Amino acid sequence: MALTNAQYDAIMHEYEERRSLHRQELEDRQRYVYDNVPGYKELEDAIATTSVNFGKRLLSGERLDRSALKKEIAELSRQKLTLLTEAGFSSDYLDMGYTCQDCQDTGYIGNEKCHCFKQKIIEALYDKSNLKIMTKSANFKLLTDKYYTGEDLKRFQGAVRTSEDFVKNFNSDYQNLFFYGTVGTGKSFLSICVANELLKKGHSVIYFSSLGLFTMLSEYAFDYKAKQELHDIYEDLYNCELLIIDDLGTERVNSFVLSEFFSCINERDIRKKSTIITTNLSLEDLQAIYSDRIVSRIVSNYKLLKLTGPDIRKLKKIAKKESEDLQ
């Protein structure tokens, strides 16, 4: 399911709006400096005048030393920078700002799509996954350990530290996470917290519930029309920087699911693309339900993070109802 022309145009329009906004912000900063740093505007005008006069003399046939022009402009620029910093501004105060420094808000690095453009494609194509909605209510700032005690608390705090390190080292350290344990203990929440942070850094993230993932793969494999529509999604499963498979074990397990699941995690491992899996299954259940080679891949290539404790979703519902009853 490639982008439609309308979707592509909408993305490019957003980049143009970004550039326009940053240009306006730069112009506002320039006006502020002109009004508040005496002599700065005059130096800037002097650079422009010097360059224009040099060009006119070249066009008139004079043989001039370009290095002299460079030295003069360099000295004027140095004086500008001195005025700027002595007035309390940072040396890069009048540099152009960009939302994405890598592509400078063009969407492309050379002829290749930037990682931020790829994420916008994913957002357009996978809008039904509700990842954007989920990240609004799941981030590290909203985490609380008040529902955990004893060993449950230690496990939760350890899982949070590991998740934060996963984000911090994402660019340099290939890792996979496997959250497992009892129902309602924050496994999915933590995975979305990670997704939220990586999305903000411009990384490509795809989220699927386990049931949704294998339903899509089944349609791709057995429905010819769907295969054409789902081709790009299928490819992105292997190429996105982070894939989240949520609630493993809710799908109907059969030979097709086992084969596709192994293919997915194995191929992503070969390509060094990170994956996060969450499940309510115990490791014993995992061993009983899935093939040995799947379990072997997970145990050897994923950080296993067990979360236990009360069902937090249930506790929150009870607390909300009690609060409403008191009103």
N, C-alpha and C positions, 0 to 999 in steps of 0.2 A: 504494500500500500504506500506508494510514493507520494510525495507532496503534490497537491494540486497546484495549478498556477496561482490560484487565489491565496493558498497557504504560503507559498514561496514569496509572493508579493507582500503579504502581510508581515512576514519576518523581515524582509529587506526594508520595508517602511519603518519598522521599529528601530532598525539600525540607523536609518536616516534621522529619525527623531532623537535618538541618543546623541548623534554627532551634532545636531542642531542645538540640543540642550547644552552640551559641553562647550560649543562655540559661544553661545550666549553667556554662559558662566564665565568664560575666559574674558569676553569683552567687558563684562561687569567688573571683573577684577582689574583689568587694564584701566578702566575709567577711574576706579577708586585710587589706584596708584598714581595716575596722572594728577588727580586732585589733591593728593596727600603727600606726595614725595616731590618736593621742589627740585627742578632740574632734570627729572627723569624723562619727561616728554621731550625736552629740548635735545637730550642726548639721542633719543630714538629718532627724532627728526634729522639730527646731524648724520646718523648712520645712513638714513635713506637718501639724504642730499648728497653725501659723499659717493654713494654707489651710483646714483644717477649721473652726477657730473663726470665720474670716471668713465661710464658708458658712453656719454656724449663725446668725450675726448677720443675714445677708441674709434667711434664711428667717423670722427672727423679726420682720421688717418694718423693720429699720434701713436708712437710706439711707447707704451707704458709698461712699467714693472708691476705685474699683478700682486707680487708679494708685498709691495708697499701698501696697496689697498687693503690687503688682508691684515697687515699689522695695524693699520689705522683703525679698521673696524673692530679688531680684537681689543684695542685699547679703549675705544668708546664703549664696547660691550662690558669690559671689566669695570669701567666707571659706573655703568648702569647697575651692575650686580652689587657693587659696593653701596650705592645709594639705597638699593632695595633692602639689603640685609641690615644696613645701619638704621633703617627705618623700622626694623622689627619684623620684616617679612622673611619667609623661608626663601632659599635660593631658587626653588622650583615653583614659586607662587604664581608665576606667569607662564608656566608650562601648560600645554593643552592637557586636559584631563580625559580619561577614557574609562568606561565601565569595564571593558576588557582590554588590558594592556597588550595582550598577545596579538590581537588582530586590529587593534585601535578602532574597534567598533565598525569594522567593515564586514565582519562575518567570514573573512577569508585570510589565510596566511599564504601568500603567493597564489597558487591555483587551487590550494586545498582548503576545504571547509574548516574553520576554526572549531575547537571543542565547544565553544559557546553556541555556535550555529548548530552543531550536531545535537546539542541538548534541546535547542528550540524545535528541531525536527522531531525529536522524541516526544517532547511535550505536545506537539501538534498531533502526532500519530497515536499516542497512548493516553489521550485525554480521558478515556473511559476507565483507566486504572485508578483515578482519583488520587494520584500521588500528590498533586499540588494541594488538594484539600487536606489530605492527611498531614502534610508537613506543617500546615498552619497550626495544628493543635499538638504536634509532637516535636519538641526540640529539647536540647539538653537543659535549657533554662527552666523548663517546666518539670524537670525530674525531681522527685522527692523520695526519700528513703523511709518516710514515717510509717509505712505499712509493714516494714520488715524488722525482724529482731533476730538475735543470735546468729546461727549459721546462715539463715536466709539473708540477713543483712550483709554478711561478709561476701556472699556470692553476688548479691546485687551490686555492691560497691566495686567488686572486682570486675564485673561485666561492664560497668560504666567506664571504669578506667581503661579497659581494653578497647571499648568502642571509641573513646576519645583519642586513644593512641592510633587506632585504625585510621581515623580521619586525619590526624596530625601527620602521619607518615605515609599517607596514601600515594603520594607521587613517587616515593622512593622505596617503599617496602611492600611487595606483593603479599597480601594476606586474604584469608577467607574466614568468615565467622559462622559458627553453628550454635544458635541459641536453642536450648531444649529444656524441658522441665514441666512443671505443673501448669494448669490453666490459669490465665489471668495474672501472670507474675511479671509482665513488662517486656516480654520477648519481642513482640511485634513493635511495641512502642520504641524500644531501643533501636531496632533496625531502621525505623522511619526517622529517628533522631540523626542517625548516621547519614541517611539519604538527604535530609534537609541540609546538613552542613556541606556535603559534597556538591549538592545542587548550587548552593550559594557560591561555591568556588568554581563553578562552571563545568563540572564533570557530568558525563552522561550517565543517568541512572534509570533503570527500568524496574518497575515493581509488578509482580504477578502474584496473586494468590495461587497456591499449588493447584487447586481445582481449575482456575482460569487458565493457567499455563498449559496443563495437559489437555484441556478442551481445545485450546488454540492449536496445539501440536497435532491433535487428532484431526482437526479440520484441515490442517495443512497437508497431512499425509493422505487423507482419504477423500477429500472433496476437491475436485479439479478446479472448480471456479474459485473456491476459497484459497486454493494453493497460489493462484496468481495474485490474489488480493493480499495474502499474508506473507509473500516472499520476503519483503523488506523487513518485516517484523521478525521472521525466522532468522534472517541474517544478523539482525541487531542483537538477538539473544546471545550470540557468540562474540559480538564486537563491542557492546556497550561497556563502559568502564566499571560499572557496578550493576549486578543483577540481584534483585531481592526475590527469593521464593518464600512466600509467607504461608505458614500453617501446613507444612508438609504432613501428609497422612490423611488429609481430608478427601483426597482424590481416590477413585476406585483403582486399586493397583492390579495391573495385569501385565502380560509380557510386553505389550506396547509401551506402557508407562515405564516399566523397568528399563527397557532399551533406550527410550528417549531421555530419561532422567540421567542415565549413565553417560550418554552421548553429550548431553548438555554440560554436566559438571566436568567431564573429562576434557572436552574440547576447550572449555574456558580455562581450565588449568594449563593446558598446553600453550594457550595464547597469553597466559598470565593476566587474565581478566578476573577481577575479584567478584566473589559471590557471597551473599549472606542468606542463610537458610534458617527459618524458625519452625519449631514443631512442638507439639505437646507430647510427643512420643518419648519414651525413655530409650536409652541406648539398647536395652534388651529388646524392646518393641521394634526398634529400627532394624536390628539384626534379624528378627523373626519375619519382618514384612518385606524387606528389600534384599537384593542379592548381595553376596559376599563382596563382589568387586565394588559395588556402590558404597557399602559400609566402609570398606578399606580406603576408598578415596576420601571419604569424609573424615575418618579418624586420622588419617595421615596428613591431609592437606588443609584441614580446618582447625581453627582454635575452638575447642569445645567449651561452651559457657552454659553451665547449668543454673537455672533460676527456679527457686522454690519459695513457697510461702502461701499466704491467703490469696483468694481470687480478688484482686484489686478492683476489677471492674464491678464485681458484685458489691464490694464494700462501698464504692463510690455511689452506686445506685441507692443503696440503703441510706447512706448519709444524705443524699439529695432528697430522698423521700421524707426522711425525718425532718429535714430543714423546711420542706414545703408544708408539712403537717403543723409545724410550729407557727407558720405565718397566718 
